[in-house]
Amino acid sequence: MVVAVVLIAACGKKSDGVRGKEDAGVKVVAAPIALPVVGVDRIGRFNFIYDDGRPAFEKAKVAAKAKDWAGVKAQCEAALAKDVWHLDAHRLLATALAQQGDAAAAVDHLVTALAGDYYAYEDFAADKDLAAFLATPQGAAVTSVAQQIRDEYGKRIKSGLWVIGRRSPFRWPEKSGVQMAYSRGEVYVFDRETKRYFRITHSDHQVIGFARAGGELSVIGFDKVDHPADGGASSIAHPWLEVRDAELKLVGKRISLPAGKQLAVGYGPGDALVVGVDGVASAVDKTTGKLAKIAGLPVPRVEASLEEGHIVRVPDGVEAAWSGEPPVTSQLKTAAGGTIAVPESGQTAQSSVVVAPGGARIAFSTAVDPCAKDAAPSLYVADAKTGALKHLLTAKSRFDTRWLDATTLAYEDGDGAIRIWDAASGREALRLDERGGLGLDVIALSPAPLCKQAPPTAAGSGSAEEPLPPEEGSAGPVTAPQ
């Protein structure tokens, strides 16, 4: 978690036989800092905002407002003694150490924070309390390695698997009525080479779904729910939308959406952004945040409620006789000339059919009644030319899928995990498992399809292992006092 910085001494050079004032003594130069390991090994690392180190860190923030740097140092170190992954404590401790003249230690903690969550702390150069430190050789070395970290993030994100992950399991509020409640989710990118997660959004763990188009990222989330006292379906009392550009910079401001039970987000023709609340579609002005009602929702799109979520899409390069709502079929005809007969239940849903880049393979899942006790859907991959089937998994899962390339399929397994299957070997290559759960496009209460005959039950509901938020009290990424 720490990065060493080495100081070297270099004598000044003479110029025309006269030593200038700048050459009068020994110059101290900071050696370049090696690129540290970037990202985190698991999403649960971001639980530091509610772990045992929180009381000490809250005291550190109070001390920082008073410019009590000795107090900041003591409390940040106490927080880190509870959780060495408390990145906010590393970041604030760096400022305290810089103020106390311990530049080498400040380097360690500042680089640790940047490596673990670059986008949370990338504005460190704007911290007035770090200005003197950044003007030193050690500060220049940090600035240099920060750019390397940024470039490494960009490289890993470009080829990585985009997911939503929870820092911990969702729990229903214990009280009824309209109140603060968060999904505990954020958007991350998983890099298969390093097995590390890179955090993309910093919404205070409020994300529920996202859509991407043309390098742009649109995220939906909430910070209030309406939890009825009669046990009826909960609704999202204060949903919101954020749009980020290709550099992951916020476009405009967070946009408040009308309250409702189901949200939707997607891109229409020309990458026009559209949101939906309970089926009512609105075009979004990304700059002003204004919504204008339109006729219908785009396809593809993400739909999310508190209880469940899924992606709505129509497969390219596949012909079928679709019927019903949602649309299902018993047979698929591919552009490669193959015919795929759906096994088991004899039906597949339109949204479950995904064609791999290049069209050589098609993934789909069988459609079954979620209320059927003795039946579960199965996920298959078919050869688009021959129709030959490869069974991947049978489970109580929505089987949201995404082709990462022509031979690599990612899919949800119904237990809150994401599996990665390799067509070349015909075997599962990797399983991503987080205690809080993972989703490819949306993360909701249950990773499995819900039977509408029974009310949903939240994982972890009523558990005493973690204090129920008010999560609105979390500070999110720390901003060093100005």
PATIMI-331591 format. One record per residue (C-alpha): chain; residue number from 0; x negated, y, z negated. Coordinates in nm, 2 decimals. Example, Ala and Ser with C-alpha at 12.3 -4.5 7.8 and 13.67 -1.06 7.14 Angstrom:
2
SITE   kette    nr     east    north       up
SITE       A     0    -1.23    -0.45    -0.78
SITE       A     1    -1.37    -0.11    -0.71
//
This chain:
482
SITE   kette    nr     east    north       up
SITE       A     0     0.00     0.00     0.00
SITE       A     1    -0.30     0.24    -0.03
SITE       A     2    -0.54     0.37     0.23
SITE       A     3    -0.90     0.46     0.15
SITE       A     4    -1.06     0.78     0.28
SITE       A     5    -1.44     0.81     0.28
SITE       A     6    -1.63     1.13     0.25
SITE       A     7    -1.96     1.19     0.43
SITE       A     8    -2.20     1.47     0.40
SITE       A     9    -2.36     1.64     0.70
SITE       A    10    -2.62     1.92     0.70
SITE       A    11    -2.55     2.23     0.90
SITE       A    12    -2.74     2.30     1.22
SITE       A    13    -2.96     2.60     1.28
SITE       A    14    -2.88     2.84     1.56
SITE       A    15    -3.16     3.05     1.71
SITE       A    16    -3.37     2.98     1.40
SITE       A    17    -3.11     3.16     1.18
SITE       A    18    -2.88     2.97     0.94
SITE       A    19    -2.54     3.13     0.94
SITE       A    20    -2.32     3.16     0.63
SITE       A    21    -2.12     2.86     0.74
SITE       A    22    -2.44     2.65     0.75
SITE       A    23    -2.57     2.76     0.41
SITE       A    24    -2.46     2.45     0.23
SITE       A    25    -2.35     2.09     0.28
SITE       A    26    -2.03     2.04     0.48
SITE       A    27    -1.79     1.77     0.36
SITE       A    28    -1.62     1.58     0.64
SITE       A    29    -1.35     1.33     0.60
SITE       A    30    -1.40     1.01     0.79
SITE       A    31    -1.11     0.91     1.02
SITE       A    32    -0.85     0.70     0.84
SITE       A    33    -0.78     0.36     0.99
SITE       A    34    -0.43     0.30     1.11
SITE       A    35    -0.24     0.13     0.82
SITE       A    36     0.02    -0.14     0.85
SITE       A    37     0.34     0.04     0.94
SITE       A    38     0.70    -0.03     0.86
SITE       A    39     0.83    -0.26     0.58
SITE       A    40     0.85    -0.63     0.55
SITE       A    41     1.22    -0.63     0.45
SITE       A    42     1.50    -0.38     0.43
SITE       A    43     1.55    -0.44     0.06
SITE       A    44     1.24    -0.23     0.00
SITE       A    45     1.47     0.07     0.03
SITE       A    46     1.65    -0.03    -0.29
SITE       A    47     1.40     0.19    -0.47
SITE       A    48     1.67     0.47    -0.48
SITE       A    49     1.86     0.26    -0.74
SITE       A    50     1.60     0.04    -0.90
SITE       A    51     1.43     0.06    -1.24
SITE       A    52     1.21     0.35    -1.13
SITE       A    53     1.50     0.59    -1.06
SITE       A    54     1.51     0.75    -1.41
SITE       A    55     1.14     0.84    -1.40
SITE       A    56     1.17     0.97    -1.04
SITE       A    57     1.46     1.19    -1.13
SITE       A    58     1.24     1.34    -1.41
SITE       A    59     0.96     1.39    -1.16
SITE       A    60     1.19     1.59    -0.93
SITE       A    61     1.29     1.81    -1.23
SITE       A    62     0.92     1.86    -1.31
SITE       A    63     0.85     1.95    -0.94
SITE       A    64     1.10     2.23    -0.95
SITE       A    65     0.92     2.38    -1.25
SITE       A    66     0.58     2.33    -1.07
SITE       A    67     0.48     2.10    -1.36
SITE       A    68     0.24     1.89    -1.15
SITE       A    69     0.10     1.70    -1.45
SITE       A    70     0.46     1.60    -1.53
SITE       A    71     0.53     1.51    -1.17
SITE       A    72     0.22     1.29    -1.16
SITE       A    73     0.31     1.11    -1.49
SITE       A    74     0.67     1.04    -1.39
SITE       A    75     0.59     0.93    -1.03
SITE       A    76     0.33     0.69    -1.16
SITE       A    77     0.59     0.56    -1.40
SITE       A    78     0.83     0.51    -1.11
SITE       A    79     0.57     0.33    -0.91
SITE       A    80     0.49     0.10    -1.21
SITE       A    81     0.84    -0.02    -1.17
SITE       A    82     0.84    -0.05    -0.79
SITE       A    83     0.52     0.00    -0.59
SITE       A    84     0.75     0.04    -0.28
SITE       A    85     0.91     0.36    -0.42
SITE       A    86     0.82     0.56    -0.11
SITE       A    87     0.98     0.88    -0.24
SITE       A    88     0.76     0.86    -0.54
SITE       A    89     0.45     0.81    -0.33
SITE       A    90     0.54     1.12    -0.12
SITE       A    91     0.60     1.34    -0.42
SITE       A    92     0.30     1.21    -0.61
SITE       A    93     0.09     1.31    -0.31
SITE       A    94     0.19     1.67    -0.35
SITE       A    95     0.12     1.66    -0.73
SITE       A    96    -0.22     1.52    -0.67
SITE       A    97    -0.30     1.77    -0.40
SITE       A    98    -0.20     2.05    -0.64
SITE       A    99    -0.43     1.90    -0.91
SITE       A   100    -0.73     1.89    -0.67
SITE       A   101    -0.74     1.51    -0.63
SITE       A   102    -0.75     1.51    -0.25
SITE       A   103    -0.86     1.15    -0.20
SITE       A   104    -0.57     1.01    -0.41
SITE       A   105    -0.33     1.25    -0.24
SITE       A   106    -0.44     1.09     0.09
SITE       A   107    -0.36     0.74    -0.03
SITE       A   108     0.00     0.82    -0.14
SITE       A   109     0.09     1.05     0.15
SITE       A   110    -0.03     0.79     0.41
SITE       A   111     0.15     0.52     0.23
SITE       A   112     0.48     0.71     0.25
SITE       A   113     0.43     0.79     0.62
SITE       A   114     0.34     0.43     0.71
SITE       A   115     0.64     0.29     0.53
SITE       A   116     0.91     0.53     0.66
SITE       A   117     0.76     0.78     0.90
SITE       A   118     1.08     0.96     1.01
SITE       A   119     1.17     1.03     0.65
SITE       A   120     0.84     1.22     0.58
SITE       A   121     0.72     1.34     0.92
SITE       A   122     0.78     1.70     0.82
SITE       A   123     0.51     1.69     0.55
SITE       A   124     0.32     1.97     0.73
SITE       A   125     0.60     2.21     0.64
SITE       A   126     0.55     2.15     0.26
SITE       A   127     0.40     2.48     0.13
SITE       A   128     0.26     2.30    -0.17
SITE       A   129     0.05     2.08     0.07
SITE       A   130    -0.08     2.38     0.28
SITE       A   131    -0.41     2.41     0.10
SITE       A   132    -0.46     2.03     0.10
SITE       A   133    -0.39     2.01     0.47
SITE       A   134    -0.65     2.27     0.55
SITE       A   135    -0.92     2.05     0.40
SITE       A   136    -1.11     1.77     0.58
SITE       A   137    -0.89     1.51     0.40
SITE       A   138    -0.58     1.69     0.51
SITE       A   139    -0.70     1.70     0.87
SITE       A   140    -0.76     1.33     0.85
SITE       A   141    -0.41     1.27     0.73
SITE       A   142    -0.26     1.48     1.01
SITE       A   143    -0.46     1.28     1.26
SITE       A   144    -0.35     0.94     1.13
SITE       A   145     0.01     1.06     1.10
SITE       A   146     0.01     1.11     1.48
SITE       A   147    -0.12     0.75     1.52
SITE       A   148     0.15     0.63     1.29
SITE       A   149     0.41     0.81     1.50
SITE       A   150     0.27     0.66     1.82
SITE       A   151     0.28     0.31     1.67
SITE       A   152     0.64     0.36     1.56
SITE       A   153     0.73     0.46     1.91
SITE       A   154     0.55     0.16     2.06
SITE       A   155     0.72    -0.08     1.82
SITE       A   156     1.06     0.07     1.86
SITE       A   157     1.05     0.07     2.24
SITE       A   158     1.02    -0.31     2.25
SITE       A   159     1.19    -0.40     1.92
SITE       A   160     1.53    -0.54     1.82
SITE       A   161     1.78    -0.27     1.71
SITE       A   162     1.99    -0.38     1.42
SITE       A   163     2.20    -0.24     1.13
SITE       A   164     2.08    -0.36     0.79
SITE       A   165     2.21    -0.31     0.43
SITE       A   166     1.96    -0.23     0.15
SITE       A   167     2.19    -0.44    -0.07
SITE       A   168     2.54    -0.61    -0.04
SITE       A   169     2.85    -0.39    -0.01
SITE       A   170     3.08    -0.37    -0.31
SITE       A   171     3.43    -0.24    -0.33
SITE       A   172     3.48     0.06    -0.57
SITE       A   173     3.62    -0.05    -0.90
SITE       A   174     3.87     0.24    -0.90
SITE       A   175     4.16     0.30    -0.66
SITE       A   176     4.22     0.61    -0.46
SITE       A   177     4.00     0.83    -0.24
SITE       A   178     3.64     0.83    -0.36
SITE       A   179     3.27     0.82    -0.26
SITE       A   180     3.16     0.48    -0.12
SITE       A   181     2.89     0.40     0.13
SITE       A   182     2.83     0.10     0.36
SITE       A   183     2.46     0.08     0.23
SITE       A   184     2.36     0.04     0.59
SITE       A   185     2.10     0.21     0.82
SITE       A   186     1.98     0.15     1.17
SITE       A   187     1.64    -0.03     1.19
SITE       A   188     1.42    -0.17     1.46
SITE       A   189     1.26    -0.51     1.40
SITE       A   190     0.93    -0.58     1.57
SITE       A   191     0.88    -0.95     1.65
SITE       A   192     0.51    -0.92     1.67
SITE       A   193     0.44    -0.77     1.33
SITE       A   194     0.76    -0.90     1.16
SITE       A   195     0.82    -0.55     1.03
SITE       A   196     1.12    -0.32     1.01
SITE       A   197     1.11     0.04     1.12
SITE       A   198     1.38     0.26     0.97
SITE       A   199     1.55     0.48     1.23
SITE       A   200     1.84     0.67     1.05
SITE       A   201     1.84     0.85     0.72
SITE       A   202     2.21     0.89     0.65
SITE       A   203     2.18     0.81     0.27
SITE       A   204     2.28     0.45     0.36
SITE       A   205     2.62     0.54     0.52
SITE       A   206     2.59     0.38     0.87
SITE       A   207     2.85     0.13     0.99
SITE       A   208     2.79     0.11     1.36
SITE       A   209     2.60     0.25     1.66
SITE       A   210     2.59     0.27     2.04
SITE       A   211     2.30     0.36     2.27
SITE       A   212     2.29     0.50     2.63
SITE       A   213     2.02     0.68     2.83
SITE       A   214     1.78     0.69     2.53
SITE       A   215     2.04     0.85     2.31
SITE       A   216     2.17     0.70     1.98
SITE       A   217     2.51     0.77     1.84
SITE       A   218     2.59     0.65     1.49
SITE       A   219     2.91     0.63     1.30
SITE       A   220     2.94     0.60     0.92
SITE       A   221     3.13     0.72     0.62
SITE       A   222     3.09     0.86     0.27
SITE       A   223     3.44     0.82     0.13
SITE       A   224     3.70     0.55     0.13
SITE       A   225     4.07     0.52     0.03
SITE       A   226     4.10     0.21    -0.18
SITE       A   227     4.48     0.15    -0.25
SITE       A   228     4.58     0.04    -0.60
SITE       A   229     4.83    -0.20    -0.45
SITE       A   230     4.56    -0.41    -0.29
SITE       A   231     4.65    -0.30     0.06
SITE       A   232     4.40    -0.25     0.34
SITE       A   233     4.14     0.02     0.26
SITE       A   234     4.08     0.30     0.50
SITE       A   235     3.79     0.53     0.58
SITE       A   236     3.87     0.86     0.42
SITE       A   237     3.58     1.06     0.56
SITE       A   238     3.41     0.91     0.87
SITE       A   239     3.14     1.09     1.06
SITE       A   240     2.94     1.08     1.38
SITE       A   241     2.57     1.17     1.44
SITE       A   242     2.40     1.19     1.78
SITE       A   243     2.02     1.16     1.81
SITE       A   244     1.82     1.22     2.13
SITE       A   245     1.54     1.00     2.28
SITE       A   246     1.30     1.15     2.02
SITE       A   247     1.55     1.05     1.74
SITE       A   248     1.61     1.42     1.66
SITE       A   249     1.96     1.52     1.55
SITE       A   250     2.16     1.68     1.83
SITE       A   251     2.37     1.95     1.67
SITE       A   252     2.51     1.87     1.33
SITE       A   253     2.69     1.57     1.17
SITE       A   254     3.05     1.57     1.31
SITE       A   255     3.34     1.49     1.08
SITE       A   256     3.60     1.26     1.22
SITE       A   257     3.97     1.21     1.12
SITE       A   258     4.04     0.96     0.85
SITE       A   259     4.16     0.62     0.97
SITE       A   260     4.12     0.24     0.94
SITE       A   261     3.92     0.17     1.25
SITE       A   262     3.64     0.37     1.42
SITE       A   263     3.50     0.33     1.77
SITE       A   264     3.21     0.47     1.96
SITE       A   265     3.08     0.42     2.31
SITE       A   266     2.97     0.59     2.63
SITE       A   267     3.19     0.64     2.94
SITE       A   268     3.09     0.74     3.30
SITE       A   269     2.79     0.96     3.31
SITE       A   270     2.70     0.86     2.96
SITE       A   271     2.98     1.08     2.82
SITE       A   272     3.01     1.02     2.45
SITE       A   273     3.35     0.90     2.32
SITE       A   274     3.47     0.83     1.97
SITE       A   275     3.80     0.67     1.86
SITE       A   276     3.99     0.67     1.54
SITE       A   277     4.27     0.41     1.51
SITE       A   278     4.28     0.38     1.89
SITE       A   279     4.30     0.76     1.96
SITE       A   280     4.01     0.85     2.19
SITE       A   281     3.82     1.18     2.20
SITE       A   282     3.54     1.31     2.41
SITE       A   283     3.26     1.46     2.20
SITE       A   284     3.09     1.79     2.26
SITE       A   285     2.75     1.70     2.12
SITE       A   286     2.64     2.06     2.07
SITE       A   287     2.95     2.21     1.90
SITE       A   288     3.09     1.89     1.75
SITE       A   289     3.43     1.96     1.90
SITE       A   290     3.66     1.66     1.99
SITE       A   291     3.89     1.67     2.29
SITE       A   292     4.15     1.39     2.32
SITE       A   293     4.13     1.17     2.63
SITE       A   294     4.33     0.89     2.78
SITE       A   295     4.13     0.58     2.67
SITE       A   296     3.83     0.43     2.50
SITE       A   297     3.52     0.33     2.70
SITE       A   298     3.39    -0.01     2.76
SITE       A   299     3.15    -0.12     2.62
SITE       A   300     3.21     0.02     2.28
SITE       A   301     3.16    -0.07     1.91
SITE       A   302     3.47    -0.10     1.69
SITE       A   303     3.43    -0.10     1.31
SITE       A   304     3.66    -0.10     1.01
SITE       A   305     3.56    -0.16     0.64
SITE       A   306     3.67    -0.53     0.68
SITE       A   307     3.52    -0.63     1.02
SITE       A   308     3.36    -0.50     1.33
SITE       A   309     3.28    -0.61     1.68
SITE       A   310     3.17    -0.50     2.03
SITE       A   311     3.41    -0.47     2.31
SITE       A   312     3.26    -0.53     2.66
SITE       A   313     3.33    -0.68     3.00
SITE       A   314     3.06    -0.91     3.15
SITE       A   315     2.89    -0.81     3.48
SITE       A   316     2.84    -1.07     3.74
SITE       A   317     3.11    -1.31     3.61
SITE       A   318     3.46    -1.38     3.75
SITE       A   319     3.74    -1.52     3.54
SITE       A   320     4.11    -1.53     3.51
SITE       A   321     4.15    -1.33     3.18
SITE       A   322     4.47    -1.33     2.99
SITE       A   323     4.60    -1.23     2.65
SITE       A   324     4.48    -0.98     2.39
SITE       A   325     4.20    -1.00     2.33
SITE       A   326     4.14    -1.14     2.69
SITE       A   327     4.03    -1.50     2.70
SITE       A   328     3.96    -1.76     2.98
SITE       A   329     3.89    -2.13     3.02
SITE       A   330     3.64    -2.10     3.31
SITE       A   331     3.37    -1.87     3.42
SITE       A   332     3.24    -1.83     3.78
SITE       A   333     2.89    -1.67     3.81
SITE       A   334     2.73    -1.46     4.07
SITE       A   335     2.47    -1.74     4.11
SITE       A   336     2.74    -1.97     4.23
SITE       A   337     2.79    -2.18     3.91
SITE       A   338     3.11    -2.27     3.74
SITE       A   339     3.12    -2.30     3.36
SITE       A   340     3.40    -2.49     3.20
SITE       A   341     3.44    -2.37     2.84
SITE       A   342     3.41    -2.67     2.60
SITE       A   343     3.57    -2.75     2.26
SITE       A   344     3.86    -2.50     2.23
SITE       A   345     3.87    -2.45     2.60
SITE       A   346     3.87    -2.07     2.57
SITE       A   347     3.61    -1.80     2.54
SITE       A   348     3.68    -1.43     2.47
SITE       A   349     3.58    -1.17     2.73
SITE       A   350     3.37    -0.97     2.48
SITE       A   351     3.17    -1.28     2.39
SITE       A   352     3.03    -1.33     2.74
SITE       A   353     2.69    -1.18     2.79
SITE       A   354     2.47    -1.22     3.11
SITE       A   355     2.10    -1.23     3.07
SITE       A   356     1.88    -0.98     3.27
SITE       A   357     1.83    -1.13     3.61
SITE       A   358     2.15    -1.33     3.58
SITE       A   359     2.00    -1.68     3.53
SITE       A   360     2.17    -1.75     3.19
SITE       A   361     2.50    -1.66     3.03
SITE       A   362     2.58    -1.67     2.66
SITE       A   363     2.93    -1.71     2.53
SITE       A   364     3.12    -1.84     2.23
SITE       A   365     3.43    -2.05     2.21
SITE       A   366     3.75    -1.88     2.08
SITE       A   367     3.93    -2.03     1.78
SITE       A   368     4.19    -1.91     1.53
SITE       A   369     4.01    -1.75     1.24
SITE       A   370     4.28    -1.89     1.01
SITE       A   371     4.22    -2.25     1.12
SITE       A   372     4.05    -2.43     0.83
SITE       A   373     3.91    -2.72     1.03
SITE       A   374     3.78    -2.52     1.34
SITE       A   375     3.48    -2.29     1.39
SITE       A   376     3.36    -2.13     1.71
SITE       A   377     3.04    -2.24     1.88
SITE       A   378     2.78    -2.04     2.07
SITE       A   379     2.65    -2.17     2.40
SITE       A   380     2.40    -2.07     2.67
SITE       A   381     2.48    -2.18     3.02
SITE       A   382     2.27    -2.21     3.33
SITE       A   383     2.43    -1.96     3.57
SITE       A   384     2.36    -2.18     3.88
SITE       A   385     2.44    -2.53     3.75
SITE       A   386     2.68    -2.46     3.47
SITE       A   387     2.47    -2.68     3.24
SITE       A   388     2.54    -2.60     2.87
SITE       A   389     2.30    -2.56     2.57
SITE       A   390     2.47    -2.56     2.23
SITE       A   391     2.31    -2.32     1.99
SITE       A   392     2.53    -2.32     1.67
SITE       A   393     2.88    -2.39     1.54
SITE       A   394     2.97    -2.16     1.25
SITE       A   395     3.23    -1.92     1.11
SITE       A   396     3.07    -1.63     1.30
SITE       A   397     3.18    -1.35     1.53
SITE       A   398     2.87    -1.44     1.74
SITE       A   399     2.78    -1.09     1.85
SITE       A   400     2.49    -1.14     2.09
SITE       A   401     2.23    -0.94     2.27
SITE       A   402     1.98    -1.06     2.54
SITE       A   403     1.64    -0.90     2.45
SITE       A   404     1.50    -1.02     2.79
SITE       A   405     1.57    -1.29     3.05
SITE       A   406     1.49    -1.57     2.81
SITE       A   407     1.54    -1.44     2.46
SITE       A   408     1.88    -1.42     2.29
SITE       A   409     1.96    -1.26     1.95
SITE       A   410     2.29    -1.35     1.78
SITE       A   411     2.47    -1.32     1.45
SITE       A   412     2.51    -1.65     1.27
SITE       A   413     2.80    -1.58     1.03
SITE       A   414     2.59    -1.57     0.72
SITE       A   415     2.47    -1.22     0.76
SITE       A   416     2.16    -1.32     0.94
SITE       A   417     2.04    -1.27     1.30
SITE       A   418     1.88    -1.56     1.49
SITE       A   419     1.65    -1.53     1.79
SITE       A   420     1.66    -1.82     2.04
SITE       A   421     1.40    -1.88     2.31
SITE       A   422     1.52    -2.03     2.64
SITE       A   423     1.17    -2.13     2.75
SITE       A   424     1.13    -2.37     2.45
SITE       A   425     1.51    -2.43     2.40
SITE       A   426     1.46    -2.37     2.03
SITE       A   427     1.53    -2.11     1.77
SITE       A   428     1.22    -1.88     1.75
SITE       A   429     1.31    -1.67     1.44
SITE       A   430     1.58    -1.61     1.18
SITE       A   431     1.61    -1.27     1.02
SITE       A   432     1.77    -1.28     0.68
SITE       A   433     1.83    -0.99     0.44
SITE       A   434     2.02    -1.01     0.11
SITE       A   435     2.24    -0.71     0.21
SITE       A   436     2.32    -0.86     0.55
SITE       A   437     2.23    -0.77     0.91
SITE       A   438     2.44    -0.69     1.22
SITE       A   439     2.35    -0.63     1.59
SITE       A   440     2.59    -0.34     1.66
SITE       A   441     2.81    -0.31     1.35
SITE       A   442     2.80    -0.41     0.99
SITE       A   443     3.12    -0.47     0.80
SITE       A   444     3.25    -0.64     0.49
SITE       A   445     3.24    -0.99     0.62
SITE       A   446     2.99    -1.13     0.88
SITE       A   447     3.26    -1.39     0.98
SITE       A   448     3.59    -1.35     1.15
SITE       A   449     3.87    -1.27     0.90
SITE       A   450     4.20    -1.45     0.88
SITE       A   451     4.46    -1.17     0.88
SITE       A   452     4.69    -1.39     0.66
SITE       A   453     4.48    -1.32     0.35
SITE       A   454     4.33    -1.00     0.22
SITE       A   455     3.95    -0.96     0.28
SITE       A   456     3.71    -1.02    -0.01
SITE       A   457     3.39    -0.82    -0.02
SITE       A   458     3.07    -1.00    -0.08
SITE       A   459     2.94    -0.91    -0.43
SITE       A   460     3.27    -0.75    -0.53
SITE       A   461     3.28    -0.73    -0.91
SITE       A   462     2.91    -0.83    -0.95
SITE       A   463     2.73    -0.66    -1.24
SITE       A   464     2.38    -0.72    -1.09
SITE       A   465     2.36    -0.37    -0.95
SITE       A   466     2.53    -0.05    -1.09
SITE       A   467     2.81     0.06    -0.87
SITE       A   468     2.71     0.39    -0.70
SITE       A   469     2.81     0.70    -0.71
SITE       A   470     2.56     0.67    -0.42
SITE       A   471     2.63     1.04    -0.34
SITE       A   472     2.38     1.10    -0.62
SITE       A   473     2.09     0.95    -0.42
SITE       A   474     1.84     1.20    -0.30
SITE       A   475     1.76     1.03     0.03
SITE       A   476     1.42     1.11     0.17
SITE       A   477     1.24     1.34    -0.07
SITE       A   478     1.15     1.69     0.03
SITE       A   479     0.86     1.82    -0.16
SITE       A   480     0.95     2.15    -0.34
SITE       A   481     0.88     2.46    -0.14
//
